[in-house]
Amino acid sequence: MARLFGTDGVRGVANDELTAELALDLSVAAAHILGEAGAFSGHRPLALVGRDPRASGEFLEAAVVAGLASAGVDVIRLGVLPTPAVAFLVNDMDADLGVMISASHNPMPDNGIKFFSKGGVKLDDYLEDAIEARMGEAWDRPIGRAVGRIRYDSNAVEGYVAHLRRSLGEGASLKGLKIVVDCANGAASTTAVEAFGALGAQIIPIHAEPDGLNINDNAGSTHMGGVIDRVIAEGADLGIALDGDADRCLAVDAEGTMVDGDKILAILAVAMKEDHRLHSDTLVATVMSNLGLINAMREHGIRVDQTKVGDRYVLESMNANGFALGGEQSGHVIISEFANTGDGTLTGLHLAARMLSTGRSLKELAGVMTVLPQVVINVRGVDKLRAGIDNEVQSAVTAAARELGSTGRVLLRPSGTEPVVRVMVEAPTQEEAQRHAEALAALVKERLAL
């Protein structure tokens, strides 16, 4: 049986794979497991629950809140706000547990549930496994005064926006920059515009009118056309594109060229090293980061610690070693001084601040690294669990890697959130990368067919 939790919580088509019953059971089990793990320290526990604007989030929120309260947990409903806001507020309000209902960049019919423990950190794998194992077991239900109480607090988000502003330092200003902010019709449609605007930037918001159905719909960091076109049309200095729950950020320079997560990480890593804020001169990235990032960081005396794909694994390395910066090519960027998870708005603010402090355009700053041609092919309709054990597939990967040598890289990875095997090849030329990727993808399709 496949594991219920993926790389970023439990995710699926709302009211089909992810039902109200499942959401309620998950919440009850999470309350019990975290309580037994000592997260509540003998006191009456408090949970914060937020969601993105998806229509299905309304009934899933009701189920999650009901499950927690029935298990004796007091609940504060935060309403619609970004995932990183929930993580921040769990720590800031000294809550014992946080729940975010969102499928991030996935299309509207999907939804997801992710948990944060005390301090606003994502759960370790062993806790997720324990929660999954506990679901459906009989339990003693609290009654009377012991049941959890529920209240709504719409003002807590103001503390998050103030935190974003403070992260740039006393008296910081983005005045003089014209910025297009694509909110993906998602959770940051209010907070991102408020944060950038409060710092004096001229803001042009797009896709900032969520209606519960239009989240990520041809908008945000997975559909960059809108922000690219608007940056060019407005003569803006840069564009910032968030995803549905605003935990990732991609950017666009004044010429309409996309600046991905690897380049953003490179820009911020160099800036933080100059300010002596990059602990051990180390950046944390995943195995999917472009080899060009590794090469660029080496030239600047910065080591790159590579982890499994998923910002939770990036964060694990950062926490274990005290590293200050990490992230993914997809735009998850974690600045540990200010966040325990990827925060797209925070990332965009610091990127804009770097432009002003250096007087350089985003295009100039992004020139810190040269992207090696990379081809990623998503192979569907296959048994992703066999990707690492099929001898013929593994032999082909080894042969391609040997042919490329130090000039390229080959990676075969089952997706943690989709029924997909990702084939990634980097090579000196686009043609060479395409050739190897297509050959490997065809073999995966043949060998691992369902």
C-alpha positions in Angstrom: 0.0 0.0 0.0 1.4 3.4 -1.0 2.3 5.8 1.8 -0.4 8.3 2.6 1.9 11.2 3.2 4.0 12.5 0.3 6.9 14.9 0.3 4.6 17.8 1.3 1.7 16.4 3.4 -1.4 14.5 2.2 -2.6 15.5 -1.2 -5.3 14.4 -3.7 -8.4 15.3 -5.5 -10.7 16.9 -3.0 -13.9 14.9 -2.1 -12.5 11.9 -4.0 -9.1 10.9 -2.7 -9.1 13.6 0.0 -12.4 13.4 1.7 -13.9 15.1 4.8 -13.8 11.8 6.6 -10.1 11.3 5.8 -9.3 14.9 6.9 -11.1 14.4 10.2 -9.4 11.1 10.9 -6.0 12.6 10.1 -6.6 15.5 12.5 -7.6 13.2 15.3 -4.6 10.9 14.8 -2.2 13.9 14.5 -3.5 15.3 17.9 -3.0 11.9 19.6 0.5 11.2 18.1 1.8 14.7 18.8 0.4 14.6 22.3 2.1 11.3 23.0 5.4 12.6 21.5 5.3 15.3 24.2 4.4 18.2 21.9 1.7 19.4 24.3 3.8 19.1 27.6 0.8 18.3 29.8 -1.2 21.5 29.0 -4.4 22.1 27.0 -3.1 22.1 23.4 -3.7 24.9 20.9 -3.8 24.5 17.1 -3.8 27.0 14.3 -5.6 26.1 11.0 -5.2 28.0 7.8 -6.2 27.4 4.2 -5.8 28.6 0.6 -8.9 29.9 -1.3 -9.9 26.7 -2.9 -13.6 26.0 -2.6 -12.9 22.5 -1.2 -10.9 24.1 1.6 -14.1 25.2 3.2 -15.4 21.7 3.9 -11.9 20.3 4.6 -11.3 23.1 7.1 -14.5 22.2 8.9 -13.5 18.6 9.1 -10.0 19.3 10.3 -11.2 21.7 13.0 -13.9 19.2 14.1 -11.3 16.5 14.4 -8.9 18.5 16.4 -11.6 19.9 18.8 -13.1 16.4 19.3 -9.6 15.3 20.4 -9.5 18.0 23.0 -7.5 20.6 21.1 -8.4 24.3 21.1 -8.4 25.7 17.6 -7.9 29.1 16.1 -9.1 29.4 12.6 -6.9 31.8 10.6 -8.9 31.8 7.4 -7.2 32.3 4.0 -3.4 32.9 4.3 -0.1 31.6 3.0 1.5 28.4 4.2 4.5 30.2 5.5 2.2 32.5 7.5 0.8 29.5 9.3 4.3 28.2 10.1 5.4 31.7 11.4 2.2 32.1 13.5 2.5 28.7 15.1 5.9 29.8 16.4 4.9 33.5 17.1 1.7 32.6 19.0 3.4 29.6 20.8 0.8 27.2 19.4 1.4 23.4 19.7 0.3 22.5 16.2 -0.5 24.0 12.8 -2.5 22.7 9.9 -2.5 24.2 6.4 -5.1 23.1 3.9 -3.7 23.6 0.5 -2.4 21.8 -2.6 0.1 24.5 -3.3 0.7 24.8 -7.1 -1.6 21.9 -8.0 -4.8 22.6 -10.0 -8.0 23.7 -8.2 -9.7 20.3 -7.9 -6.8 19.0 -5.7 -6.3 19.9 -2.1 -3.9 18.8 0.7 -3.3 18.8 4.4 0.1 19.5 5.9 1.0 19.7 9.6 3.4 21.8 11.5 4.6 20.9 15.0 5.6 23.4 17.8 7.9 26.1 16.5 6.3 25.9 13.0 8.3 23.1 11.6 7.1 20.3 9.3 6.7 16.8 10.8 9.5 14.2 10.6 8.8 11.1 8.5 8.4 8.9 11.6 5.7 11.2 13.0 3.8 11.1 9.7 4.1 7.3 9.6 2.8 7.1 13.2 -0.2 9.3 12.4 -1.0 7.2 9.4 -0.8 4.0 11.5 -3.0 5.5 14.2 -5.9 6.4 11.9 -9.1 4.5 12.5 -8.1 3.2 15.9 -10.6 3.4 18.8 -9.9 6.2 21.3 -11.3 7.7 24.5 -13.2 10.8 23.6 -13.1 13.8 25.9 -16.5 15.2 27.0 -17.8 18.3 28.7 -15.1 20.9 29.5 -12.4 18.7 28.0 -13.5 19.1 24.3 -11.6 21.7 22.3 -13.0 25.2 21.7 -13.0 27.0 18.3 -12.6 30.6 17.5 -11.7 32.8 14.5 -8.9 35.3 14.4 -8.5 37.3 11.3 -6.0 39.8 12.8 -3.2 37.3 13.3 -2.2 37.7 9.7 -1.2 41.4 10.5 1.6 40.0 12.6 2.9 38.0 9.7 2.9 41.0 7.3 4.8 43.0 10.0 7.3 40.2 10.3 7.9 40.3 6.5 8.7 44.0 6.7 11.0 43.7 9.7 13.0 41.0 8.0 14.6 43.7 5.8 15.8 45.7 8.7 14.8 48.9 10.4 13.9 51.7 7.9 14.1 49.4 4.9 12.5 50.7 1.7 11.8 49.4 -1.8 10.9 52.8 -3.0 11.9 53.4 -6.6 11.1 49.8 -7.8 8.1 49.0 -10.0 7.2 45.4 -9.3 4.5 43.1 -10.8 3.3 40.7 -8.2 1.4 37.6 -9.5 -0.5 36.1 -6.6 -1.9 33.1 -8.5 -5.4 33.9 -7.3 -4.1 32.2 -4.2 -3.5 32.6 -0.5 -1.2 35.6 -0.8 -3.6 37.8 -2.8 -3.8 40.2 0.1 -0.7 39.7 2.1 1.9 39.9 -0.7 0.5 43.1 -2.0 0.4 44.6 1.5 4.0 43.6 2.3 5.5 45.0 -0.9 3.3 48.1 -0.9 4.1 48.9 2.8 7.8 49.1 1.9 7.2 51.8 -0.7 7.4 49.8 -4.0 5.1 50.6 -6.8 3.0 47.5 -7.0 1.1 46.1 -10.0 -0.9 43.1 -8.7 -2.2 40.5 -11.1 -4.2 37.4 -10.5 -5.1 38.7 -7.0 -8.9 38.1 -7.1 -9.5 34.6 -5.8 -13.0 33.2 -6.1 -12.4 29.7 -4.9 -12.2 28.2 -8.4 -9.4 30.2 -10.2 -6.4 29.4 -8.0 -3.3 28.6 -10.2 -5.6 28.9 -13.3 -3.1 30.0 -15.9 -1.5 32.1 -13.2 1.3 32.2 -10.7 4.7 30.4 -10.7 3.5 27.4 -12.8 2.2 29.7 -15.6 4.7 32.5 -16.0 3.3 34.0 -19.2 1.0 36.5 -17.5 3.7 38.0 -15.3 6.2 38.1 -18.1 3.8 39.9 -20.4 2.9 42.4 -17.7 6.4 43.2 -16.7 7.3 44.1 -20.3 4.0 46.0 -20.9 4.5 48.1 -17.7 8.2 48.6 -18.0 8.6 47.1 -14.5 11.9 46.4 -12.8 11.0 42.9 -12.0 8.1 40.5 -11.6 7.4 38.1 -8.7 5.3 35.0 -9.3 3.9 33.1 -6.3 2.1 29.8 -6.2 -1.3 29.0 -4.7 -0.1 28.9 -1.1 2.8 31.3 -1.6 5.6 29.0 -0.3 7.5 29.4 -3.6 8.6 32.3 -5.7 10.0 32.7 -9.2 11.0 36.0 -10.7 11.2 37.8 -14.0 13.7 40.4 -15.0 12.9 43.7 -16.8 13.4 42.0 -20.2 10.9 39.3 -19.4 13.4 36.5 -18.8 12.5 34.1 -16.0 14.8 33.8 -13.0 14.2 30.4 -11.4 14.9 29.2 -7.9 18.5 28.2 -8.5 19.4 31.7 -9.7 17.5 33.2 -6.8 19.4 31.0 -4.4 22.7 32.0 -6.1 21.9 35.7 -5.8 20.9 35.5 -2.1 23.8 33.2 -1.2 26.4 35.6 -2.6 24.6 38.5 -0.8 24.5 36.6 2.5 28.2 35.6 2.2 29.2 39.2 1.7 27.2 40.2 4.8 28.8 37.3 6.8 25.4 35.7 7.3 25.9 32.5 5.3 26.8 30.0 8.0 29.8 27.8 7.1 29.7 29.4 3.6 27.2 26.7 2.7 24.0 26.7 0.6 21.6 23.8 0.8 19.9 22.7 -2.4 18.4 19.5 -3.8 19.6 17.0 -6.3 17.4 18.6 -8.9 19.3 21.9 -8.8 21.2 22.7 -11.9 24.8 21.8 -12.1 25.4 25.5 -13.0 24.5 26.4 -9.5 27.1 24.1 -8.0 29.7 25.5 -10.4 28.8 29.2 -9.7 28.9 28.7 -5.9 32.3 27.0 -6.1 33.6 30.1 -7.9 32.4 32.2 -5.0 33.8 30.0 -2.3 30.4 28.6 -1.4 29.8 24.9 -0.8 26.5 23.3 -1.8 25.0 20.6 0.4 22.5 18.6 -1.8 19.5 16.8 -0.3 16.6 14.7 -1.5 13.9 16.7 -3.3 11.4 18.5 -1.0 11.9 21.6 1.0 11.4 19.5 4.2 14.7 17.7 3.5 16.4 21.0 2.7 15.2 22.3 6.1 16.3 19.1 7.9 19.9 19.7 6.7 19.7 23.4 7.6 18.4 22.6 11.1 20.9 19.9 11.7 23.9 22.0 10.6 22.8 25.5 11.4 22.9 26.5 7.7 21.2 29.8 6.9 19.9 29.4 3.3 18.5 26.6 1.3 15.9 25.9 -1.4 14.8 24.3 -4.6 14.9 25.1 -8.3 11.1 25.3 -8.2 11.3 28.4 -6.0 11.0 27.1 -2.5 13.6 29.3 -0.7 14.2 29.1 3.1 16.0 31.9 4.9 16.3 30.3 8.3 16.8 33.6 10.2 13.2 34.5 9.3 11.3 31.3 8.3 11.0 27.6 9.0 9.6 26.9 5.5 9.7 28.3 2.0 8.2 31.7 1.9 7.6 33.2 -1.6 6.8 36.7 -0.4 9.8 36.8 1.9 12.0 35.7 -0.9 10.7 38.3 -3.3 11.2 41.1 -0.8 14.9 40.1 -0.2 15.5 39.7 -3.9 14.1 43.2 -4.5 16.2 44.6 -1.6 19.3 43.1 -3.1 18.6 45.0 -6.4 18.4 48.3 -4.6 21.4 47.7 -2.3 23.6 46.9 -5.3 22.1 49.2 -7.8 22.1 46.3 -10.3 19.3 45.0 -12.4 17.9 41.5 -11.8 19.4 40.4 -15.1 22.8 41.5 -13.9 22.4 39.7 -10.6 21.2 36.5 -12.2 24.3 36.4 -14.3 26.1 35.0 -11.3 25.4 31.5 -12.7 25.3 30.0 -16.1 22.5 27.4 -16.5 23.6 24.1 -17.9 21.1 22.8 -20.5 18.7 20.6 -18.6 15.9 18.4 -19.8 13.2 17.0 -17.5 10.7 14.4 -18.8 7.8 13.3 -16.6 7.0 9.7 -17.4 3.4 8.8 -16.5 1.5 5.5 -16.4 4.4 3.6 -14.8 5.1 2.0 -11.4 7.3 4.7 -9.9 8.2 2.4 -6.9 10.3 0.2 -9.3 12.3 3.0 -10.7 15.2 2.4 -8.3 15.3 -1.3 -8.5 14.9 -2.2 -12.2 18.3 -3.5 -13.3 18.0 -2.5 -17.0 16.9 1.0 -16.1 19.6 1.5 -13.6 22.2 0.2 -16.0 21.1 2.7 -18.6 21.3 5.6 -16.1 24.8 4.5 -15.2 25.9 4.3 -18.8 24.5 7.8 -19.6 26.2 9.3 -16.5 29.5 7.7 -17.5 29.3 9.1 -21.0 28.6 12.6 -19.7 31.3 12.4 -17.0 31.9 15.7 -15.1 30.3 17.8 -17.9 26.7 16.6 -17.1 24.4 14.7 -14.8 21.6 12.1 -14.9 18.9 11.8 -12.3 15.9 9.4 -12.2 13.4 10.3 -9.4 9.9 9.1 -8.5 7.7 12.1 -7.7 6.6 12.4 -4.1 3.3 14.1 -4.9 2.3 12.6 -8.3 2.2 9.2 -10.0 5.2 10.1 -12.1 8.9 9.2 -12.7 11.0 12.3 -13.5 13.9 11.8 -15.9 16.4 14.7 -15.6 19.5 15.1 -17.7 22.0 17.9 -17.8 24.6 18.1 -20.6 26.9 20.6 -22.3 24.4 21.1 -25.1 20.6 21.0 -25.3 20.7 18.4 -28.0 22.8 16.0 -25.9 20.6 16.5 -22.9 17.5 15.9 -25.0 19.0 12.7 -26.6 19.8 11.1 -23.3 16.6 12.1 -21.6 14.4 10.8 -24.4 16.2 7.5 -24.5 15.9 7.0 -20.7 12.3 8.1 -20.7 11.4 5.6 -23.4 13.1 2.8 -21.4 11.3 3.8 -18.2 8.0 3.8 -20.1 8.7 0.3 -21.5 10.2 -1.3 -18.4 8.0 0.1 -15.7 4.6 0.1 -17.5 1.7 -0.7 -15.4 
